[in-house]
Amino acid sequence: MAQPEPTVLVTGSSGHLGAALMLSLPSYGLHPFGIDILPSSTTNAIVDITSAPALTTLFESHPTLTHIIHTATLHKPHISSHPKSAFLTTNLTGTLNLLSLCTTHPLTTFTFLSTTSAFGSALSPRRGTPSIWIDESVVPIPKNIYGATKTAAEDLCQLFHKEHNLPVIILRTSRFFPEGDDDEERRGLMGDANLKVCELAYRRVDIADVVSACVCALRRAKDVRFGKYVISAPPPVRRREEVLRGLDADAGAVIRGAVPGAEEVFRERGWRFLERIDRVYDSGKAVRELGWEPEFTFENVMKRLAEGRDWRSELTLRVGKRGYHAVSTGVYTVR
């Protein structure tokens, strides 16, 4: 008698990344089951991760749940609309409840979606100083409750790996949200598409590439056992002192010199390059160790645009804007 196929539990399946995973995992030969506190077309069951009994009941009724991709979280935009205690409950207690399932149910892998925002104050060099190269060796310095709870949740993941030999992969993703920037000054620099394409050179990743990183994490977790990885479109520049100084002084000149054809693509659209880039996220470790092959790099996007194609993935367009649940102020308010 054939054994039932293992199932991937996707938390936060009504959200942006959760929905993308639910829509995409079947194409990778995986069977997703989505939970969220909000109903949607990509959610199979309404379950609150902060309720340990609810999660226990879920796993008892679905014995094929053997992998977890944990995306459910309160995000940075919720800082203006939720108390700090809510971040502790959702981001910490919720993660602890999920990890605790490995002590009572046979979990095969646990993939935790963290954020490059966790690096916090490490991302803010002064003007006139070289851009900062951010990889896994940089120690996070959280500057808000979002970053603090995400780094604490990372520590919980590492603890459960050590105590229970649970294979855990932590993915610190850079920005992939479709909404406009929450910084008014940045929003005023240039058009939205112009800014987001610029960000692919140093601090953005397409959601289709985040999904593929999650799949790589799930498939490699049993061999890697534990690891933390930056997930961002690979930068078109190398880590050299003159490059980092150039990104601070004239980022546009550096990017134009590094990517042939970029200047023409920008000129045809009336776009501008950023004058200054203060940090660069290096995802090379994920490429080397997880076998991740991001498609929507800055160089590839230049080729797509030159061919008259959209710079975004089809998945980005399919998922669209999901908003941020219960955000009541700011540019991310759900109306």
N, C-alpha and C positions, 0 to 999 in steps of 0.2 A: 504493500500500500504506500503510495507516494506521500512524502511528508509535506505539510502545508508550507507555502512560501513564507519566508521571514518578512515582516512588515516594518517599515520605517515610521516611527511616530514623529510627526512634525508638529511642534508646538507653535502657537501664534499663526495658525494656518489661514486666518482671515486678514492678516497683515500683508505688507508689501512683499517681503522675502518669503514668508510662509506660503503665500498664494503662488509665488513663482516656483517654489519647490513642489507644491502639490500638482501644478500643471506640467512640470518638467520631468519629475522622477520616473514616471512610467516609460519615458523614452530612453532612459538609462537601464531599463530592465528591473526597476525597483518598485515596490508596492507601498505607497504612502498612505498614512491614516492621519488626518488632521484634526487637531483640537484647538479650541479658542473659547474665549468667553463671549464672543460675538458670532452670530450665525452668518454664514456666507456660502457661496456655491463651492468653495474650496475647503469647507470644514465639515467633517463627518460627525463630530460630537461636541456638544457644549460642555467643556470641562475647565474648571479653574485650577491652574497649577499650584495655587497657594493652599489648596485643600488636599492634604495627604490621603484622607479616606476616599475622595473622588478618584484620585489617581490609582489607588489600590484596586478599587472596583473596576476601573477601566482595564487594568492589566489582567485582572482575574477573568474578565469577560472576553479579552482579546489575547489569548496566549501566544499568538504569533508575533506580537510586538517585541522585537529583539534589538532594534537600533533606535536611537533617539537623535534627532536634529533639533536642537533647542534654540528657537528664535524668539519666543515670547519674551517681552521685556517692556518696561517703561523706558521711553527714549528721552533724549535731550530736550525736545520740545515740551515734554510733560513737566519740566522743571517749573514752568510758569503756572501750571494748572493743578499740580499734585503736591501734597506734602512729602517731606523727606521720608516719613514713615511708610508711605505707599511704595517708594522705591525699595526700601528694605524688605517689605513683604513680597513684592512681585519679583524683584531681581535676585534677592538672596534666598528667602524662604521657598519661593517657587523652584529655584534651581536646586536647593537642598532636597526638596521633596522628590524631584525627579532623580537625582543621584542616589537617593536612598532606596529607590526601587531595585538597584543592583544587588542589594543585600537580601532581597526576598524574591526576585524574579531574575531569570537568566538574561541579562543584557549583554549584547555582543560588542556594541560600540556606543560612544557618547560624543556627539559633536556639539560644541558650545559656540554660539555666535556672539563674539565680543565686538569691540570697536576700537578703532585707532584713536577715538576721543579719549580713551583711557590714558593715553600718553600725557594728556593735559598740558601742564605748564612746560613740559619738555619741548613743546612745539612752538614756542614763542621767542625766537632769537631777536635781538634788537636790530633795527635798521643799521646798516653799515657793518654788520657781521655776517659771516658766511651762512648760507642756508644749512639747515640741519638735516643730516641723513638719518632717516628713521628705519631701523630694522629691529629684530627681536632682542638685540643686546641692550637697547635703550630701556631704562627703568621708568615705568609710568610714574607720573606725579599728578594724580587726579586733582582737578580744580573745581569739580561740582559733584553733586550727589549721584548723578548718572555715572560718571567715571569711577567714583569711589565704589559704588555697588557692583559695577561690572568687573573691576579688578578683584574685589572681594569674592565674587562668584567664580572668577578664574582660580583663586586660591582654593575654594571648595572643590572644584574639579580636580585640582592636583592632589588634594588630600584624599579624595576617594580613589584616585588612581593608585596612590601609595598604599592605602589601607586595604583595598579590595582588588588590586591588580586590574582595575577597569580600564580598558583602552579609551583614552580621552584625547580628542584633538580640539584645540581652541583656535578659532579663526577670528583675528582682529581685522574686521573689514573697514575699508575707508568708505567715503560717502557714495551711495548709489540711489538716494532718494530722487524722485522726479520733480519735487517742488522747488521753488526758488530758494536762494540762499537766505538764511535767517538774519544775515548781517546786511543792514540797509546800505552801507557804503559799498559792499561787494556787489549787491544787486544793481547799484547804479553805475558800476564800472563799464558794463557792456551788456549786450543781449544775453538772454538765458542760455541759449544753445552755444553761443560763443564762449561763455564762461565755463560751462560744463565740459566742453571739448578741451579747453585749456587745462582744466583740472585733471583730465585723463593723463596728463604728463607727470602728475606728481601726487594727487590726492583723491582720485575717483576711480571707480570700477563699475563696469556694466553688470546689471543684475544677472544676466545669463552666465557671466564668468564667476559670480558668487555661487550660483547654483552648481556649476561644474567643480568649484573648489570644495563644496560640501560633499559632492559625490566622491571626489578624490580622497577627502578626509575619511569618509565612511569606509572606503575600500582599502585604505592604507593603515587604518588605525590599529589593527591587530599586529601589524609588523612594527609600526612606529612606537606603539604603546602609549606614549604621551608626547605632546608637542604643542608649541604656540607658534602661530604663523600670521604674518601680515598679509592681508589679501587686498591688493590694489593693483591697478594696471601697471605693469612693469615700466619704470621710467625710461625715457629715450636717451638719458645721459648716464654717464658713469660717475662713480664716487671719486672725484679728484678735487683737490683744494681749489684749483683755478676755476673749475666748474661751479663749485658751491659759492665762491666769491662772485662769479659772474651772474648766478641766479639772483643774488642780492642786488647787484648793481644794474643789470640789464637782462632780465630773464628772457625777454623776447629774442634778443640776439643769440643767446645760448641755444634756445629751442630751434630757431631758424637754422642755425649752423649744424645742429645735430640731426635734423630730419629734413632731408632733401624733398622739395615739393611743398612743404608746409606753408612757406611764404606765399606761394601762388594760390593755394587753396584758400588761405585767409583773405588775400587781396580780392579774389573773385567774389567773395561774400561780403566784403566790406567789414571784415572782422579785425579785431585787435589782439595782440599778444599781451599777456600780463607783463607789467613793468618789473614786478618783484615776485619771486617765489621763496617763501620762508622755510619750507621743509620739503623733503622728498621721501615718499614711502617706498621702501625696497622690499618687493615680494619674492626675491630670488630664492629664499629658503623654501617656500611653498612649491616653486617650480622644480627645485632640485629634489626635495624629499618626498613630496606628495605626487609628483608627476603632473602637476597642474599646468595646463596649456591655455592661458587666457587668449581669447580671440580679439577682444576689443581694446587693443593697445593704441597708444597715440599714433604710432606709425601706421597701423592697419586702418585706423579711422581716417587718416589723411588719404589713404588709397581709396577707401569707400567713398569719401566725399568727392575725390577727383573723378570717380566713375559715376557720379550723380546719384549715389545711394545714400540712404539714411545713416547717420553716424551711430544710431542706437540699434540694439538687437530687436528682433521681432518680439522676443519675450518682454522687453521693456514696454513696447507698445501694447502688447496684449494685457499685461497686468495693469498698466495705467497708474493713476494716482489713487492710493488707498487712504491717504490721510493718516492722522494719528488719533486714535480713539480718545475721546473725552478731553482733547486739548481745547481750552476755552479762550485762549488769548494768543496774539501773535500771528505770524504769516501762515502757520500751519493749522489754524482754526478750521475744524470741520463744520461746514455749513449745510 
